[in-house]
Amino acid sequence: MTDNVSLVSGVAKRYASALLDLAEESGATADVERDLGKFEGYLNESEDLIRLVKSPSFSAEEQISALSALLDKAGITGLAANFVKLAAQNRRLFVLPDMIKAFRALLAEKRGEETAEVTSAAPLSDDHVKALTEALASSLGKSVNIAAKVDPALIGGLVVKVGSRMIDTSLRTKLNSIKFAMKEVG
């Protein structure tokens, strides 16, 4: 039986790789990166958009129509807009968030950069992002991009993932450790 995660991952990487090749050929890599980031921002903010992207109950035509209106309003054009519409046309829209992540990962690899996924309890200030970027860059010995997410359940602290490594300094994890230690004692 095929593992669903690896199937989705393979599709995402193939689409992202093709998009990166097209973007490089046309000299529009920066535009595509910016536009995909803008689209991802809308995706992170809107439950309705997530439902449109993930739900198989919408037809490809309905998805393309709704996305075309959003892309026009957001000013997302060119390769990025065509890419989103192609994913909808091919009924692969549910993989689009993974395609965007794969595109960023491939682009970062080409640039010799590392991407750090940072999850915090509250949004990080620009100063915190800058300090964290500098600390990770000096630790890793290469340029680092921060992909920040907010998870209030962490209570405080950070969870930093770089490649297969993870550093969890969240209060939630520390409190859980204390809770388990107290259970063992009592």
Protein Blocks (a to p, Z undefined) as FASTA:
>chain_A
ZZfklmmmmmmmmmmmmmmmmmmmnopmmmmmmmmmmmmmmmmmpmklmmmmmpmkbcfk
lmmmmmmmmmmmnopghjllmmmmmmmmnopmmmmmmmmmmmmmmmmmmnopacdddddf
bdcdfklmmmmmmmmmmmnopacdddddddfknopacdddehjbccdfbfklmmmmmmmm
mmmmZZ
